[in-house]
């Protein structure tokens, strides 16, 4: 795998008490985030992931509604990125996916994510 290889991914981020920044476009003063445990954030994400895998909802629609990342406006799309540009667990999970696959829960300093590799 060359170091110049890029992937493209979308994600859904749910922040929680342990997140580095406890505010988001959805929760500007961080009140909900500060009241959310990691376990609650994980179970929210697992429910979203089940809906996506069952075909009940699209990844992009759920990202727009639920993700705490500003990429929610773009259906969770982060654009192309290479190694060393994202937090390590996020990068490793994304590079391990095949295009079109959705990750299990990934923990970073930002919160918990599910990631869909798009290219």
Biotite code that builds the C-alpha atoms (Angstrom):
import biotite.structure as struc

atoms = struc.array([
    struc.Atom([0.000, 0.000, 0.000], chain_id="A", res_id=1, res_name="UNK", atom_name="CA", element="C"),
    struc.Atom([1.657, 3.247, -1.076], chain_id="A", res_id=2, res_name="UNK", atom_name="CA", element="C"),
    struc.Atom([1.848, 6.152, 1.353], chain_id="A", res_id=3, res_name="UNK", atom_name="CA", element="C"),
    struc.Atom([0.132, 8.390, -1.199], chain_id="A", res_id=4, res_name="UNK", atom_name="CA", element="C"),
    struc.Atom([-2.962, 6.162, -1.276], chain_id="A", res_id=5, res_name="UNK", atom_name="CA", element="C"),
    struc.Atom([-6.139, 8.015, -0.419], chain_id="A", res_id=6, res_name="UNK", atom_name="CA", element="C"),
    struc.Atom([-9.496, 6.764, 0.750], chain_id="A", res_id=7, res_name="UNK", atom_name="CA", element="C"),
    struc.Atom([-12.799, 8.585, 0.879], chain_id="A", res_id=8, res_name="UNK", atom_name="CA", element="C"),
    struc.Atom([-15.239, 8.053, 3.688], chain_id="A", res_id=9, res_name="UNK", atom_name="CA", element="C"),
    struc.Atom([-18.378, 9.282, 5.369], chain_id="A", res_id=10, res_name="UNK", atom_name="CA", element="C"),
    struc.Atom([-19.060, 8.901, 9.061], chain_id="A", res_id=11, res_name="UNK", atom_name="CA", element="C"),
    struc.Atom([-21.606, 9.377, 11.777], chain_id="A", res_id=12, res_name="UNK", atom_name="CA", element="C"),
    struc.Atom([-20.129, 10.774, 14.992], chain_id="A", res_id=13, res_name="UNK", atom_name="CA", element="C"),
    struc.Atom([-21.901, 10.634, 18.338], chain_id="A", res_id=14, res_name="UNK", atom_name="CA", element="C"),
    struc.Atom([-20.135, 12.626, 21.038], chain_id="A", res_id=15, res_name="UNK", atom_name="CA", element="C"),
    struc.Atom([-20.291, 11.736, 24.730], chain_id="A", res_id=16, res_name="UNK", atom_name="CA", element="C"),
    struc.Atom([-18.956, 12.727, 28.160], chain_id="A", res_id=17, res_name="UNK", atom_name="CA", element="C"),
    struc.Atom([-15.479, 11.510, 27.238], chain_id="A", res_id=18, res_name="UNK", atom_name="CA", element="C"),
    struc.Atom([-15.275, 13.478, 23.982], chain_id="A", res_id=19, res_name="UNK", atom_name="CA", element="C"),
    struc.Atom([-12.483, 15.996, 23.648], chain_id="A", res_id=20, res_name="UNK", atom_name="CA", element="C"),
    struc.Atom([-14.850, 18.792, 22.540], chain_id="A", res_id=21, res_name="UNK", atom_name="CA", element="C"),
    struc.Atom([-18.243, 18.625, 24.198], chain_id="A", res_id=22, res_name="UNK", atom_name="CA", element="C"),
    struc.Atom([-20.155, 20.778, 21.739], chain_id="A", res_id=23, res_name="UNK", atom_name="CA", element="C"),
    struc.Atom([-21.367, 20.406, 18.163], chain_id="A", res_id=24, res_name="UNK", atom_name="CA", element="C"),
    struc.Atom([-23.675, 22.042, 15.639], chain_id="A", res_id=25, res_name="UNK", atom_name="CA", element="C"),
    struc.Atom([-26.472, 19.906, 17.144], chain_id="A", res_id=26, res_name="UNK", atom_name="CA", element="C"),
    struc.Atom([-25.658, 20.801, 20.732], chain_id="A", res_id=27, res_name="UNK", atom_name="CA", element="C"),
    struc.Atom([-23.811, 24.153, 20.790], chain_id="A", res_id=28, res_name="UNK", atom_name="CA", element="C"),
    struc.Atom([-23.647, 24.420, 24.584], chain_id="A", res_id=29, res_name="UNK", atom_name="CA", element="C"),
    struc.Atom([-22.823, 20.725, 25.019], chain_id="A", res_id=30, res_name="UNK", atom_name="CA", element="C"),
    struc.Atom([-25.609, 20.003, 27.484], chain_id="A", res_id=31, res_name="UNK", atom_name="CA", element="C"),
    struc.Atom([-26.761, 16.767, 25.810], chain_id="A", res_id=32, res_name="UNK", atom_name="CA", element="C"),
    struc.Atom([-23.247, 15.615, 25.021], chain_id="A", res_id=33, res_name="UNK", atom_name="CA", element="C"),
    struc.Atom([-22.150, 16.089, 28.638], chain_id="A", res_id=34, res_name="UNK", atom_name="CA", element="C"),
    struc.Atom([-25.132, 14.003, 29.769], chain_id="A", res_id=35, res_name="UNK", atom_name="CA", element="C"),
    struc.Atom([-24.457, 11.155, 27.312], chain_id="A", res_id=36, res_name="UNK", atom_name="CA", element="C"),
    struc.Atom([-22.354, 8.207, 28.450], chain_id="A", res_id=37, res_name="UNK", atom_name="CA", element="C"),
    struc.Atom([-20.139, 6.352, 26.008], chain_id="A", res_id=38, res_name="UNK", atom_name="CA", element="C"),
    struc.Atom([-22.459, 3.339, 26.374], chain_id="A", res_id=39, res_name="UNK", atom_name="CA", element="C"),
    struc.Atom([-25.488, 5.444, 25.377], chain_id="A", res_id=40, res_name="UNK", atom_name="CA", element="C"),
    struc.Atom([-23.610, 6.879, 22.406], chain_id="A", res_id=41, res_name="UNK", atom_name="CA", element="C"),
    struc.Atom([-22.616, 3.359, 21.302], chain_id="A", res_id=42, res_name="UNK", atom_name="CA", element="C"),
    struc.Atom([-26.181, 2.048, 21.544], chain_id="A", res_id=43, res_name="UNK", atom_name="CA", element="C"),
    struc.Atom([-27.484, 5.026, 19.504], chain_id="A", res_id=44, res_name="UNK", atom_name="CA", element="C"),
    struc.Atom([-24.890, 4.261, 16.821], chain_id="A", res_id=45, res_name="UNK", atom_name="CA", element="C"),
    struc.Atom([-25.625, 0.525, 16.867], chain_id="A", res_id=46, res_name="UNK", atom_name="CA", element="C"),
    struc.Atom([-29.320, 1.270, 16.269], chain_id="A", res_id=47, res_name="UNK", atom_name="CA", element="C"),
    struc.Atom([-28.456, 3.562, 13.342], chain_id="A", res_id=48, res_name="UNK", atom_name="CA", element="C"),
    struc.Atom([-26.074, 0.956, 11.909], chain_id="A", res_id=49, res_name="UNK", atom_name="CA", element="C"),
    struc.Atom([-28.824, -1.718, 12.135], chain_id="A", res_id=50, res_name="UNK", atom_name="CA", element="C"),
    struc.Atom([-31.268, 0.552, 10.266], chain_id="A", res_id=51, res_name="UNK", atom_name="CA", element="C"),
    struc.Atom([-28.700, 1.171, 7.523], chain_id="A", res_id=52, res_name="UNK", atom_name="CA", element="C"),
    struc.Atom([-27.794, -2.527, 7.144], chain_id="A", res_id=53, res_name="UNK", atom_name="CA", element="C"),
    struc.Atom([-31.489, -3.512, 7.130], chain_id="A", res_id=54, res_name="UNK", atom_name="CA", element="C"),
    struc.Atom([-32.102, -1.030, 4.307], chain_id="A", res_id=55, res_name="UNK", atom_name="CA", element="C"),
    struc.Atom([-34.535, 1.002, 6.427], chain_id="A", res_id=56, res_name="UNK", atom_name="CA", element="C"),
    struc.Atom([-32.517, 4.205, 6.085], chain_id="A", res_id=57, res_name="UNK", atom_name="CA", element="C"),
    struc.Atom([-29.572, 5.535, 4.103], chain_id="A", res_id=58, res_name="UNK", atom_name="CA", element="C"),
    struc.Atom([-26.226, 6.229, 5.731], chain_id="A", res_id=59, res_name="UNK", atom_name="CA", element="C"),
    struc.Atom([-26.299, 9.763, 4.298], chain_id="A", res_id=60, res_name="UNK", atom_name="CA", element="C"),
    struc.Atom([-29.773, 10.593, 5.668], chain_id="A", res_id=61, res_name="UNK", atom_name="CA", element="C"),
    struc.Atom([-28.910, 9.318, 9.138], chain_id="A", res_id=62, res_name="UNK", atom_name="CA", element="C"),
    struc.Atom([-25.587, 11.182, 9.101], chain_id="A", res_id=63, res_name="UNK", atom_name="CA", element="C"),
    struc.Atom([-27.421, 14.406, 8.220], chain_id="A", res_id=64, res_name="UNK", atom_name="CA", element="C"),
    struc.Atom([-29.877, 13.918, 11.086], chain_id="A", res_id=65, res_name="UNK", atom_name="CA", element="C"),
    struc.Atom([-27.691, 12.434, 13.816], chain_id="A", res_id=66, res_name="UNK", atom_name="CA", element="C"),
    struc.Atom([-23.970, 13.077, 13.317], chain_id="A", res_id=67, res_name="UNK", atom_name="CA", element="C"),
    struc.Atom([-22.308, 15.600, 15.631], chain_id="A", res_id=68, res_name="UNK", atom_name="CA", element="C"),
    struc.Atom([-19.694, 16.374, 12.983], chain_id="A", res_id=69, res_name="UNK", atom_name="CA", element="C"),
    struc.Atom([-20.073, 19.404, 10.699], chain_id="A", res_id=70, res_name="UNK", atom_name="CA", element="C"),
    struc.Atom([-19.770, 16.872, 7.820], chain_id="A", res_id=71, res_name="UNK", atom_name="CA", element="C"),
    struc.Atom([-23.427, 16.043, 8.624], chain_id="A", res_id=72, res_name="UNK", atom_name="CA", element="C"),
    struc.Atom([-24.350, 18.804, 6.148], chain_id="A", res_id=73, res_name="UNK", atom_name="CA", element="C"),
    struc.Atom([-22.740, 16.659, 3.441], chain_id="A", res_id=74, res_name="UNK", atom_name="CA", element="C"),
    struc.Atom([-24.306, 13.375, 4.532], chain_id="A", res_id=75, res_name="UNK", atom_name="CA", element="C"),
    struc.Atom([-21.221, 12.626, 6.625], chain_id="A", res_id=76, res_name="UNK", atom_name="CA", element="C"),
    struc.Atom([-18.786, 12.931, 3.705], chain_id="A", res_id=77, res_name="UNK", atom_name="CA", element="C"),
    struc.Atom([-15.237, 13.742, 4.832], chain_id="A", res_id=78, res_name="UNK", atom_name="CA", element="C"),
    struc.Atom([-13.798, 13.810, 1.320], chain_id="A", res_id=79, res_name="UNK", atom_name="CA", element="C"),
    struc.Atom([-10.579, 12.039, 0.341], chain_id="A", res_id=80, res_name="UNK", atom_name="CA", element="C"),
    struc.Atom([-7.781, 11.654, 2.886], chain_id="A", res_id=81, res_name="UNK", atom_name="CA", element="C"),
    struc.Atom([-4.489, 9.851, 3.194], chain_id="A", res_id=82, res_name="UNK", atom_name="CA", element="C"),
    struc.Atom([-2.616, 8.292, 6.072], chain_id="A", res_id=83, res_name="UNK", atom_name="CA", element="C"),
    struc.Atom([-1.679, 10.613, 8.909], chain_id="A", res_id=84, res_name="UNK", atom_name="CA", element="C"),
    struc.Atom([-4.615, 13.005, 8.376], chain_id="A", res_id=85, res_name="UNK", atom_name="CA", element="C"),
    struc.Atom([-7.141, 11.463, 10.758], chain_id="A", res_id=86, res_name="UNK", atom_name="CA", element="C"),
    struc.Atom([-6.927, 10.105, 14.304], chain_id="A", res_id=87, res_name="UNK", atom_name="CA", element="C"),
    struc.Atom([-5.184, 6.710, 14.174], chain_id="A", res_id=88, res_name="UNK", atom_name="CA", element="C"),
    struc.Atom([-8.163, 4.454, 15.087], chain_id="A", res_id=89, res_name="UNK", atom_name="CA", element="C"),
    struc.Atom([-10.321, 6.232, 12.497], chain_id="A", res_id=90, res_name="UNK", atom_name="CA", element="C"),
    struc.Atom([-7.655, 5.955, 9.812], chain_id="A", res_id=91, res_name="UNK", atom_name="CA", element="C"),
    struc.Atom([-6.997, 2.266, 10.505], chain_id="A", res_id=92, res_name="UNK", atom_name="CA", element="C"),
    struc.Atom([-10.699, 1.385, 10.454], chain_id="A", res_id=93, res_name="UNK", atom_name="CA", element="C"),
    struc.Atom([-11.268, 3.266, 7.193], chain_id="A", res_id=94, res_name="UNK", atom_name="CA", element="C"),
    struc.Atom([-8.296, 1.749, 5.364], chain_id="A", res_id=95, res_name="UNK", atom_name="CA", element="C"),
    struc.Atom([-9.400, -1.735, 6.511], chain_id="A", res_id=96, res_name="UNK", atom_name="CA", element="C"),
    struc.Atom([-12.868, -1.370, 4.938], chain_id="A", res_id=97, res_name="UNK", atom_name="CA", element="C"),
    struc.Atom([-13.729, -2.267, 1.363], chain_id="A", res_id=98, res_name="UNK", atom_name="CA", element="C"),
    struc.Atom([-15.524, 0.426, -0.632], chain_id="A", res_id=99, res_name="UNK", atom_name="CA", element="C"),
    struc.Atom([-19.207, 0.375, 0.372], chain_id="A", res_id=100, res_name="UNK", atom_name="CA", element="C"),
    struc.Atom([-18.604, -1.352, 3.718], chain_id="A", res_id=101, res_name="UNK", atom_name="CA", element="C"),
    struc.Atom([-19.648, 0.106, 7.050], chain_id="A", res_id=102, res_name="UNK", atom_name="CA", element="C"),
    struc.Atom([-17.434, -0.243, 10.107], chain_id="A", res_id=103, res_name="UNK", atom_name="CA", element="C"),
    struc.Atom([-18.315, -1.423, 13.570], chain_id="A", res_id=104, res_name="UNK", atom_name="CA", element="C"),
    struc.Atom([-18.076, 1.154, 16.350], chain_id="A", res_id=105, res_name="UNK", atom_name="CA", element="C"),
    struc.Atom([-14.791, 3.106, 16.241], chain_id="A", res_id=106, res_name="UNK", atom_name="CA", element="C"),
    struc.Atom([-13.613, 5.066, 19.301], chain_id="A", res_id=107, res_name="UNK", atom_name="CA", element="C"),
    struc.Atom([-11.561, 8.262, 18.969], chain_id="A", res_id=108, res_name="UNK", atom_name="CA", element="C"),
    struc.Atom([-10.938, 11.325, 21.134], chain_id="A", res_id=109, res_name="UNK", atom_name="CA", element="C"),
    struc.Atom([-13.862, 12.940, 19.295], chain_id="A", res_id=110, res_name="UNK", atom_name="CA", element="C"),
    struc.Atom([-16.422, 10.308, 20.295], chain_id="A", res_id=111, res_name="UNK", atom_name="CA", element="C"),
    struc.Atom([-17.768, 7.123, 18.727], chain_id="A", res_id=112, res_name="UNK", atom_name="CA", element="C"),
    struc.Atom([-18.200, 6.700, 14.995], chain_id="A", res_id=113, res_name="UNK", atom_name="CA", element="C"),
    struc.Atom([-19.443, 4.377, 12.318], chain_id="A", res_id=114, res_name="UNK", atom_name="CA", element="C"),
    struc.Atom([-17.603, 4.836, 9.052], chain_id="A", res_id=115, res_name="UNK", atom_name="CA", element="C"),
    struc.Atom([-18.634, 4.070, 5.482], chain_id="A", res_id=116, res_name="UNK", atom_name="CA", element="C"),
    struc.Atom([-15.787, 3.860, 2.991], chain_id="A", res_id=117, res_name="UNK", atom_name="CA", element="C"),
    struc.Atom([-16.940, 5.434, -0.285], chain_id="A", res_id=118, res_name="UNK", atom_name="CA", element="C"),
    struc.Atom([-13.759, 5.306, -2.406], chain_id="A", res_id=119, res_name="UNK", atom_name="CA", element="C"),
])
